Amino acid sequence: MTAQVLVVEDTPANMKLVCMLLDKQGYRVLQAENANDAIVLTQQHLPDLILMDIQLPGIDGLTATRLLKQAEATRHIPIIALTAFAMKGDEEKMIAAGCDGYIAKPIQYKNFLAEVERILAASSQQEAP
């Protein structure tokens, strides 16, 4: 079955690029431009993976990640931080907030797709009995 990925990104150019890359790999893609929409879509569709921009209007991506990881129905869904924050210590901060992975912008498409596949593979192994 094809994995469903929710992309949470408020910059149209980044959204277009990420969705195109995922679409070309055969993933089913959901889109949200802010954290509130992301939370609603996650609860409705229970995607296999969430790519979460950290700098979002309103609720930021780390707060949204914490909320999703606290909820029983959504805590199992892996979340990859997708961010321009690439300073020393930023990755640790995002992992501590509940992110399962980290991709720095600008996206290097081979690394991006490899990280998406790695997290999805790790997630499906955890779900297997």
Buried (B, 14 or more C-beta within 10 A) or exposed (E): EEBBBBBBBBBEEBBEBBBEBBEEBEBBBBBBBBBBBBBEBBEEEEBBBBBBBBBBEEBBBBBBBBBBBEEEEBEEBBBBBBBEBEEEEBBEBBEEBBBBBBBBBEBEEEEBBEBBBBBBEEBEEEEEE
